Amino acid sequence: MLKIGLLGVGHLGKIHAKCIQMVEQYDFVGFYDPSDADANKAIETFGLRRFEDLGEMLDAVEVVDIVTPTITHYRLAKSALE
């Protein structure tokens, strides 16, 4: 089972969260999103753990799903790969 974390729980991120929860091969560890409004909604809707620190989440997972604005993809992917 792969430990997965979600980066971004905005509109599309919530769709990804729902799909991830349906994949038996994933242990959905939690998510990182700096938006309190989006994070609180994801916690309420899906019962997910919110990581306040990106590095802490990356240390806890083996796989990331990046669902953030395109301009942030490179930075987040680079951090995940490092």
Gaussian input, Z-matrix of N, CA and C with variables (Angstrom, degrees):
# hf/3-21g

backbone

0 1
 N
 C     1     B1
 C     2     B2     1     A1
 N     3     B3     2     A2     1     D1
 C     4     B4     3     A3     2     D2
 C     5     B5     4     A4     3     D3
 N     6     B6     5     A5     4     D4
 C     7     B7     6     A6     5     D5
 C     8     B8     7     A7     6     D6
 N     9     B9     8     A8     7     D7
 C    10    B10     9     A9     8     D8
 C    11    B11    10    A10     9     D9
 N    12    B12    11    A11    10    D10
 C    13    B13    12    A12    11    D11
 C    14    B14    13    A13    12    D12
 N    15    B15    14    A14    13    D13
 C    16    B16    15    A15    14    D14
 C    17    B17    16    A16    15    D15
 N    18    B18    17    A17    16    D16
 C    19    B19    18    A18    17    D17
 C    20    B20    19    A19    18    D18
 N    21    B21    20    A20    19    D19
 C    22    B22    21    A21    20    D20
 C    23    B23    22    A22    21    D21
 N    24    B24    23    A23    22    D22
 C    25    B25    24    A24    23    D23
 C    26    B26    25    A25    24    D24
 N    27    B27    26    A26    25    D25
 C    28    B28    27    A27    26    D26
 C    29    B29    28    A28    27    D27
 N    30    B30    29    A29    28    D28
 C    31    B31    30    A30    29    D29
 C    32    B32    31    A31    30    D30
 N    33    B33    32    A32    31    D31
 C    34    B34    33    A33    32    D32
 C    35    B35    34    A34    33    D33
 N    36    B36    35    A35    34    D34
 C    37    B37    36    A36    35    D35
 C    38    B38    37    A37    36    D36
 N    39    B39    38    A38    37    D37
 C    40    B40    39    A39    38    D38
 C    41    B41    40    A40    39    D39
 N    42    B42    41    A41    40    D40
 C    43    B43    42    A42    41    D41
 C    44    B44    43    A43    42    D42
 N    45    B45    44    A44    43    D43
 C    46    B46    45    A45    44    D44
 C    47    B47    46    A46    45    D45
 N    48    B48    47    A47    46    D46
 C    49    B49    48    A48    47    D47
 C    50    B50    49    A49    48    D48
 N    51    B51    50    A50    49    D49
 C    52    B52    51    A51    50    D50
 C    53    B53    52    A52    51    D51
 N    54    B54    53    A53    52    D52
 C    55    B55    54    A54    53    D53
 C    56    B56    55    A55    54    D54
 N    57    B57    56    A56    55    D55
 C    58    B58    57    A57    56    D56
 C    59    B59    58    A58    57    D57
 N    60    B60    59    A59    58    D58
 C    61    B61    60    A60    59    D59
 C    62    B62    61    A61    60    D60
 N    63    B63    62    A62    61    D61
 C    64    B64    63    A63    62    D62
 C    65    B65    64    A64    63    D63
 N    66    B66    65    A65    64    D64
 C    67    B67    66    A66    65    D65
 C    68    B68    67    A67    66    D66
 N    69    B69    68    A68    67    D67
 C    70    B70    69    A69    68    D68
 C    71    B71    70    A70    69    D69
 N    72    B72    71    A71    70    D70
 C    73    B73    72    A72    71    D71
 C    74    B74    73    A73    72    D72
 N    75    B75    74    A74    73    D73
 C    76    B76    75    A75    74    D74
 C    77    B77    76    A76    75    D75
 N    78    B78    77    A77    76    D76
 C    79    B79    78    A78    77    D77
 C    80    B80    79    A79    78    D78
 N    81    B81    80    A80    79    D79
 C    82    B82    81    A81    80    D80
 C    83    B83    82    A82    81    D81
 N    84    B84    83    A83    82    D82
 C    85    B85    84    A84    83    D83
 C    86    B86    85    A85    84    D84
 N    87    B87    86    A86    85    D85
 C    88    B88    87    A87    86    D86
 C    89    B89    88    A88    87    D87
 N    90    B90    89    A89    88    D88
 C    91    B91    90    A90    89    D89
 C    92    B92    91    A91    90    D90
 N    93    B93    92    A92    91    D91
 C    94    B94    93    A93    92    D92
 C    95    B95    94    A94    93    D93
 N    96    B96    95    A95    94    D94
 C    97    B97    96    A96    95    D95
 C    98    B98    97    A97    96    D96
 N    99    B99    98    A98    97    D97
 C   100   B100    99    A99    98    D98
 C   101   B101   100   A100    99    D99
 N   102   B102   101   A101   100   D100
 C   103   B103   102   A102   101   D101
 C   104   B104   103   A103   102   D102
 N   105   B105   104   A104   103   D103
 C   106   B106   105   A105   104   D104
 C   107   B107   106   A106   105   D105
 N   108   B108   107   A107   106   D106
 C   109   B109   108   A108   107   D107
 C   110   B110   109   A109   108   D108
 N   111   B111   110   A110   109   D109
 C   112   B112   111   A111   110   D110
 C   113   B113   112   A112   111   D111
 N   114   B114   113   A113   112   D112
 C   115   B115   114   A114   113   D113
 C   116   B116   115   A115   114   D114
 N   117   B117   116   A116   115   D115
 C   118   B118   117   A117   116   D116
 C   119   B119   118   A118   117   D117
 N   120   B120   119   A119   118   D118
 C   121   B121   120   A120   119   D119
 C   122   B122   121   A121   120   D120
 N   123   B123   122   A122   121   D121
 C   124   B124   123   A123   122   D122
 C   125   B125   124   A124   123   D123
 N   126   B126   125   A125   124   D124
 C   127   B127   126   A126   125   D125
 C   128   B128   127   A127   126   D126
 N   129   B129   128   A128   127   D127
 C   130   B130   129   A129   128   D128
 C   131   B131   130   A130   129   D129
 N   132   B132   131   A131   130   D130
 C   133   B133   132   A132   131   D131
 C   134   B134   133   A133   132   D132
 N   135   B135   134   A134   133   D133
 C   136   B136   135   A135   134   D134
 C   137   B137   136   A136   135   D135
 N   138   B138   137   A137   136   D136
 C   139   B139   138   A138   137   D137
 C   140   B140   139   A139   138   D138
 N   141   B141   140   A140   139   D139
 C   142   B142   141   A141   140   D140
 C   143   B143   142   A142   141   D141
 N   144   B144   143   A143   142   D142
 C   145   B145   144   A144   143   D143
 C   146   B146   145   A145   144   D144
 N   147   B147   146   A146   145   D145
 C   148   B148   147   A147   146   D146
 C   149   B149   148   A148   147   D147
 N   150   B150   149   A149   148   D148
 C   151   B151   150   A150   149   D149
 C   152   B152   151   A151   150   D150
 N   153   B153   152   A152   151   D151
 C   154   B154   153   A153   152   D152
 C   155   B155   154   A154   153   D153
 N   156   B156   155   A155   154   D154
 C   157   B157   156   A156   155   D155
 C   158   B158   157   A157   156   D156
 N   159   B159   158   A158   157   D157
 C   160   B160   159   A159   158   D158
 C   161   B161   160   A160   159   D159
 N   162   B162   161   A161   160   D160
 C   163   B163   162   A162   161   D161
 C   164   B164   163   A163   162   D162
 N   165   B165   164   A164   163   D163
 C   166   B166   165   A165   164   D164
 C   167   B167   166   A166   165   D165
 N   168   B168   167   A167   166   D166
 C   169   B169   168   A168   167   D167
 C   170   B170   169   A169   168   D168
 N   171   B171   170   A170   169   D169
 C   172   B172   171   A171   170   D170
 C   173   B173   172   A172   171   D171
 N   174   B174   173   A173   172   D172
 C   175   B175   174   A174   173   D173
 C   176   B176   175   A175   174   D174
 N   177   B177   176   A176   175   D175
 C   178   B178   177   A177   176   D176
 C   179   B179   178   A178   177   D177
 N   180   B180   179   A179   178   D178
 C   181   B181   180   A180   179   D179
 C   182   B182   181   A181   180   D180
 N   183   B183   182   A182   181   D181
 C   184   B184   183   A183   182   D182
 C   185   B185   184   A184   183   D183
 N   186   B186   185   A185   184   D184
 C   187   B187   186   A186   185   D185
 C   188   B188   187   A187   186   D186
 N   189   B189   188   A188   187   D187
 C   190   B190   189   A189   188   D188
 C   191   B191   190   A190   189   D189
 N   192   B192   191   A191   190   D190
 C   193   B193   192   A192   191   D191
 C   194   B194   193   A193   192   D192
 N   195   B195   194   A194   193   D193
 C   196   B196   195   A195   194   D194
 C   197   B197   196   A196   195   D195
 N   198   B198   197   A197   196   D196
 C   199   B199   198   A198   197   D197
 C   200   B200   199   A199   198   D198
 N   201   B201   200   A200   199   D199
 C   202   B202   201   A201   200   D200
 C   203   B203   202   A202   201   D201
 N   204   B204   203   A203   202   D202
 C   205   B205   204   A204   203   D203
 C   206   B206   205   A205   204   D204
 N   207   B207   206   A206   205   D205
 C   208   B208   207   A207   206   D206
 C   209   B209   208   A208   207   D207
 N   210   B210   209   A209   208   D208
 C   211   B211   210   A210   209   D209
 C   212   B212   211   A211   210   D210
 N   213   B213   212   A212   211   D211
 C   214   B214   213   A213   212   D212
 C   215   B215   214   A214   213   D213
 N   216   B216   215   A215   214   D214
 C   217   B217   216   A216   215   D215
 C   218   B218   217   A217   216   D216
 N   219   B219   218   A218   217   D217
 C   220   B220   219   A219   218   D218
 C   221   B221   220   A220   219   D219
 N   222   B222   221   A221   220   D220
 C   223   B223   222   A222   221   D221
 C   224   B224   223   A223   222   D222
 N   225   B225   224   A224   223   D223
 C   226   B226   225   A225   224   D224
 C   227   B227   226   A226   225   D225
 N   228   B228   227   A227   226   D226
 C   229   B229   228   A228   227   D227
 C   230   B230   229   A229   228   D228
 N   231   B231   230   A230   229   D229
 C   232   B232   231   A231   230   D230
 C   233   B233   232   A232   231   D231
 N   234   B234   233   A233   232   D232
 C   235   B235   234   A234   233   D233
 C   236   B236   235   A235   234   D234
 N   237   B237   236   A236   235   D235
 C   238   B238   237   A237   236   D236
 C   239   B239   238   A238   237   D237
 N   240   B240   239   A239   238   D238
 C   241   B241   240   A240   239   D239
 C   242   B242   241   A241   240   D240
 N   243   B243   242   A242   241   D241
 C   244   B244   243   A243   242   D242
 C   245   B245   244   A244   243   D243

   B1=1.4492
   B2=1.5325
   B3=1.3184
   B4=1.4563
   B5=1.5269
   B6=1.3216
   B7=1.4614
   B8=1.5218
   B9=1.3377
   B10=1.4626
   B11=1.5209
   B12=1.3283
   B13=1.4470
   B14=1.5159
   B15=1.3019
   B16=1.4570
   B17=1.5219
   B18=1.3087
   B19=1.4590
   B20=1.5207
   B21=1.3203
   B22=1.4580
   B23=1.5054
   B24=1.3230
   B25=1.4708
   B26=1.5284
   B27=1.3273
   B28=1.4552
   B29=1.5229
   B30=1.3107
   B31=1.4666
   B32=1.5357
   B33=1.3362
   B34=1.4664
   B35=1.5280
   B36=1.3187
   B37=1.4532
   B38=1.5231
   B39=1.3187
   B40=1.4697
   B41=1.5354
   B42=1.3113
   B43=1.4698
   B44=1.5274
   B45=1.3301
   B46=1.4583
   B47=1.5285
   B48=1.3328
   B49=1.4701
   B50=1.5221
   B51=1.3225
   B52=1.4680
   B53=1.5355
   B54=1.3224
   B55=1.4650
   B56=1.5280
   B57=1.3223
   B58=1.4631
   B59=1.5211
   B60=1.3110
   B61=1.4639
   B62=1.5270
   B63=1.3120
   B64=1.4622
   B65=1.5304
   B66=1.3305
   B67=1.4599
   B68=1.5299
   B69=1.3123
   B70=1.4649
   B71=1.5270
   B72=1.3125
   B73=1.4562
   B74=1.5264
   B75=1.3284
   B76=1.4624
   B77=1.5188
   B78=1.3196
   B79=1.4504
   B80=1.5259
   B81=1.3253
   B82=1.4690
   B83=1.5261
   B84=1.3214
   B85=1.4592
   B86=1.5306
   B87=1.3251
   B88=1.4646
   B89=1.5084
   B90=1.3199
   B91=1.4588
   B92=1.5167
   B93=1.3301
   B94=1.4566
   B95=1.5147
   B96=1.3179
   B97=1.4595
   B98=1.5221
   B99=1.3293
   B100=1.4627
   B101=1.5335
   B102=1.3114
   B103=1.4652
   B104=1.5320
   B105=1.3134
   B106=1.4716
   B107=1.5222
   B108=1.3203
   B109=1.4704
   B110=1.5331
   B111=1.3297
   B112=1.4702
   B113=1.5270
   B114=1.3258
   B115=1.4656
   B116=1.5230
   B117=1.3133
   B118=1.4690
   B119=1.5197
   B120=1.3175
   B121=1.4639
   B122=1.5311
   B123=1.3351
   B124=1.4661
   B125=1.5237
   B126=1.3160
   B127=1.4622
   B128=1.5200
   B129=1.3166
   B130=1.4741
   B131=1.5361
   B132=1.3161
   B133=1.4624
   B134=1.5271
   B135=1.3322
   B136=1.4662
   B137=1.5251
   B138=1.3235
   B139=1.4544
   B140=1.5222
   B141=1.3210
   B142=1.4563
   B143=1.5224
   B144=1.3216
   B145=1.4577
   B146=1.5186
   B147=1.3223
   B148=1.4596
   B149=1.5197
   B150=1.3181
   B151=1.4554
   B152=1.5254
   B153=1.3083
   B154=1.4674
   B155=1.5288
   B156=1.3401
   B157=1.4557
   B158=1.5282
   B159=1.3163
   B160=1.4668
   B161=1.5214
   B162=1.3189
   B163=1.4519
   B164=1.5208
   B165=1.3180
   B166=1.4611
   B167=1.5280
   B168=1.3445
   B169=1.4621
   B170=1.5248
   B171=1.3228
   B172=1.4642
   B173=1.5229
   B174=1.3178
   B175=1.4655
   B176=1.5227
   B177=1.3255
   B178=1.4663
   B179=1.5237
   B180=1.3326
   B181=1.4631
   B182=1.5246
   B183=1.3412
   B184=1.4643
   B185=1.5292
   B186=1.3271
   B187=1.4622
   B188=1.5270
   B189=1.3246
   B190=1.4704
   B191=1.5200
   B192=1.3042
   B193=1.4650
   B194=1.5248
   B195=1.3267
   B196=1.4680
   B197=1.5197
   B198=1.3224
   B199=1.4674
   B200=1.5293
   B201=1.3160
   B202=1.4625
   B203=1.5259
   B204=1.3298
   B205=1.4641
   B206=1.5375
   B207=1.3101
   B208=1.4583
   B209=1.5239
   B210=1.3055
   B211=1.4611
   B212=1.5302
   B213=1.3457
   B214=1.4696
   B215=1.5285
   B216=1.3167
   B217=1.4605
   B218=1.5296
   B219=1.3057
   B220=1.4631
   B221=1.5236
   B222=1.3206
   B223=1.4584
   B224=1.5276
   B225=1.3284
   B226=1.4658
   B227=1.5316
   B228=1.3218
   B229=1.4648
   B230=1.5278
   B231=1.3148
   B232=1.4669
   B233=1.5212
   B234=1.3140
   B235=1.4694
   B236=1.5245
   B237=1.3168
   B238=1.4572
   B239=1.5306
   B240=1.3156
   B241=1.4527
   B242=1.5350
   B243=1.3168
   B244=1.4578
   B245=1.5111
   A1=107.76
   A2=116.11
   A3=121.88
   A4=110.95
   A5=115.76
   A6=121.40
   A7=107.64
   A8=116.12
   A9=121.32
   A10=110.95
   A11=114.55
   A12=121.88
   A13=109.49
   A14=115.83
   A15=122.36
   A16=109.38
   A17=116.24
   A18=121.61
   A19=107.75
   A20=115.81
   A21=121.80
   A22=112.66
   A23=115.84
   A24=120.40
   A25=110.96
   A26=114.74
   A27=119.54
   A28=109.03
   A29=117.26
   A30=121.47
   A31=111.88
   A32=117.57
   A33=120.59
   A34=111.57
   A35=117.50
   A36=121.41
   A37=112.29
   A38=116.50
   A39=120.15
   A40=110.75
   A41=117.01
   A42=120.98
   A43=109.02
   A44=116.94
   A45=120.85
   A46=110.36
   A47=117.70
   A48=121.24
   A49=110.60
   A50=116.08
   A51=120.32
   A52=110.34
   A53=117.00
   A54=120.82
   A55=111.72
   A56=117.24
   A57=121.13
   A58=110.30
   A59=116.66
   A60=120.18
   A61=112.33
   A62=117.39
   A63=121.07
   A64=113.45
   A65=117.80
   A66=121.54
   A67=108.98
   A68=115.47
   A69=121.00
   A70=113.00
   A71=118.18
   A72=121.41
   A73=113.01
   A74=117.75
   A75=121.77
   A76=111.50
   A77=114.91
   A78=123.04
   A79=104.36
   A80=116.43
   A81=121.99
   A82=108.57
   A83=115.38
   A84=122.29
   A85=111.68
   A86=117.35
   A87=120.52
   A88=111.83
   A89=115.17
   A90=120.47
   A91=111.04
   A92=114.13
   A93=122.23
   A94=107.63
   A95=116.36
   A96=122.35
   A97=107.31
   A98=118.30
   A99=119.99
   A100=113.74
   A101=118.29
   A102=121.80
   A103=110.22
   A104=115.97
   A105=119.85
   A106=111.82
   A107=117.18
   A108=120.74
   A109=110.41
   A110=116.82
   A111=120.41
   A112=110.88
   A113=116.36
   A114=120.52
   A115=111.15
   A116=117.02
   A117=120.14
   A118=111.50
   A119=117.04
   A120=121.24
   A121=110.55
   A122=117.21
   A123=121.08
   A124=111.12
   A125=116.67
   A126=120.76
   A127=109.58
   A128=115.73
   A129=121.64
   A130=111.42
   A131=116.94
   A132=121.56
   A133=113.33
   A134=116.23
   A135=120.39
   A136=114.51
   A137=117.43
   A138=120.34
   A139=113.05
   A140=116.93
   A141=121.98
   A142=112.11
   A143=115.13
   A144=121.29
   A145=108.99
   A146=115.17
   A147=120.14
   A148=109.45
   A149=115.92
   A150=121.79
   A151=107.17
   A152=116.54
   A153=121.48
   A154=111.05
   A155=116.17
   A156=121.84
   A157=109.59
   A158=116.84
   A159=121.48
   A160=111.50
   A161=117.24
   A162=121.24
   A163=112.63
   A164=116.33
   A165=120.44
   A166=110.67
   A167=115.75
   A168=118.47
   A169=110.77
   A170=117.00
   A171=120.29
   A172=111.43
   A173=117.37
   A174=120.80
   A175=112.45
   A176=117.13
   A177=121.85
   A178=113.50
   A179=118.36
   A180=120.60
   A181=112.41
   A182=114.30
   A183=121.87
   A184=111.10
   A185=116.62
   A186=123.47
   A187=108.19
   A188=116.69
   A189=120.08
   A190=109.72
   A191=113.79
   A192=122.26
   A193=105.05
   A194=116.33
   A195=120.81
   A196=109.32
   A197=114.91
   A198=121.44
   A199=107.35
   A200=113.88
   A201=122.11
   A202=107.75
   A203=117.69
   A204=118.36
   A205=110.40
   A206=116.67
   A207=123.40
   A208=112.67
   A209=118.28
   A210=122.66
   A211=112.09
   A212=118.16
   A213=121.74
   A214=112.80
   A215=118.80
   A216=121.56
   A217=113.39
   A218=117.23
   A219=120.16
   A220=110.68
   A221=117.39
   A222=121.37
   A223=111.05
   A224=116.92
   A225=120.52
   A226=111.59
   A227=116.90
   A228=120.09
   A229=110.21
   A230=117.27
   A231=121.40
   A232=109.93
   A233=117.49
   A234=121.17
   A235=110.84
   A236=117.17
   A237=121.00
   A238=111.21
   A239=117.38
   A240=120.93
   A241=112.85
   A242=116.00
   A243=119.95
   A244=110.04
   D1=130.67
   D2=-179.88
   D3=-92.93
   D4=135.68
   D5=176.71
   D6=-84.35
   D7=120.78
   D8=-176.72
   D9=-119.15
   D10=144.54
   D11=174.32
   D12=-126.33
   D13=148.78
   D14=-177.99
   D15=-108.10
   D16=130.01
   D17=176.28
   D18=-104.61
   D19=102.64
   D20=179.49
   D21=104.24
   D22=120.99
   D23=177.97
   D24=-126.45
   D25=39.65
   D26=172.32
   D27=-74.74
   D28=-154.27
   D29=-176.59
   D30=-53.85
   D31=-56.61
   D32=-178.91
   D33=-70.91
   D34=-33.73
   D35=178.86
   D36=-60.53
   D37=-36.66
   D38=177.63
   D39=-65.59
   D40=-35.93
   D41=176.59
   D42=-65.96
   D43=-43.56
   D44=178.31
   D45=-63.21
   D46=-41.31
   D47=179.22
   D48=-58.00
   D49=-45.06
   D50=179.54
   D51=-61.47
   D52=-43.17
   D53=-179.37
   D54=-67.76
   D55=-42.22
   D56=179.94
   D57=-59.76
   D58=-40.37
   D59=-179.19
   D60=-63.37
   D61=-19.88
   D62=-179.43
   D63=-88.70
   D64=-9.32
   D65=-177.61
   D66=-92.53
   D67=113.49
   D68=-175.66
   D69=-66.25
   D70=-22.90
   D71=-177.89
   D72=-79.01
   D73=-4.25
   D74=-179.26
   D75=-108.49
   D76=138.60
   D77=166.36
   D78=-101.83
   D79=103.63
   D80=-175.07
   D81=-77.52
   D82=98.71
   D83=-173.42
   D84=-73.66
   D85=-40.44
   D86=-179.28
   D87=159.37
   D88=-163.42
   D89=-175.88
   D90=-141.84
   D91=163.55
   D92=172.01
   D93=-126.76
   D94=128.81
   D95=173.97
   D96=-156.34
   D97=126.14
   D98=-178.49
   D99=-72.39
   D100=-13.30
   D101=-178.88
   D102=-81.40
   D103=115.07
   D104=177.93
   D105=-61.47
   D106=-39.66
   D107=-178.14
   D108=-63.20
   D109=-49.47
   D110=179.69
   D111=-65.25
   D112=-41.62
   D113=-179.14
   D114=-63.04
   D115=-46.20
   D116=-179.23
   D117=-62.55
   D118=-38.54
   D119=178.02
   D120=-64.47
   D121=-41.90
   D122=179.30
   D123=-65.76
   D124=-39.87
   D125=178.14
   D126=-63.25
   D127=-45.58
   D128=-178.78
   D129=-65.76
   D130=-43.65
   D131=-175.26
   D132=-76.57
   D133=-42.33
   D134=-171.28
   D135=-113.51
   D136=-8.64
   D137=-178.24
   D138=66.37
   D139=33.36
   D140=-176.53
   D141=-87.57
   D142=156.64
   D143=174.54
   D144=-84.77
   D145=133.22
   D146=175.60
   D147=-99.38
   D148=129.55
   D149=171.72
   D150=-94.88
   D151=125.57
   D152=178.17
   D153=-79.34
   D154=-20.25
   D155=-176.50
   D156=-119.83
   D157=124.31
   D158=-178.72
   D159=-58.62
   D160=-45.59
   D161=-178.61
   D162=-60.86
   D163=-37.94
   D164=178.72
   D165=-63.39
   D166=-42.17
   D167=178.52
   D168=-66.03
   D169=-44.25
   D170=-178.89
   D171=-61.66
   D172=-34.81
   D173=177.61
   D174=-69.14
   D175=-22.85
   D176=-175.17
   D177=-92.79
   D178=-7.19
   D179=-174.21
   D180=-125.33
   D181=165.99
   D182=175.86
   D183=-110.28
   D184=-19.71
   D185=-175.72
   D186=-134.98
   D187=141.27
   D188=172.30
   D189=-124.56
   D190=146.72
   D191=173.06
   D192=-114.41
   D193=112.99
   D194=-176.79
   D195=-94.98
   D196=112.01
   D197=-178.78
   D198=-130.45
   D199=66.50
   D200=-177.47
   D201=-126.89
   D202=174.50
   D203=175.20
   D204=-56.38
   D205=140.25
   D206=-174.73
   D207=-50.18
   D208=-37.51
   D209=-177.38
   D210=-60.34
   D211=-21.24
   D212=-177.77
   D213=-97.51
   D214=-7.35
   D215=-174.31
   D216=-58.55
   D217=-46.74
   D218=-177.03
   D219=-60.70
   D220=-50.24
   D221=-178.31
   D222=-58.96
   D223=-44.76
   D224=-178.23
   D225=-69.57
   D226=-41.69
   D227=178.56
   D228=-64.31
   D229=-41.38
   D230=178.36
   D231=-61.28
   D232=-45.18
   D233=178.63
   D234=-61.61
   D235=-41.27
   D236=-179.51
   D237=-66.25
   D238=-40.72
   D239=-179.00
   D240=-69.93
   D241=-32.56
   D242=179.58
   D243=-70.40

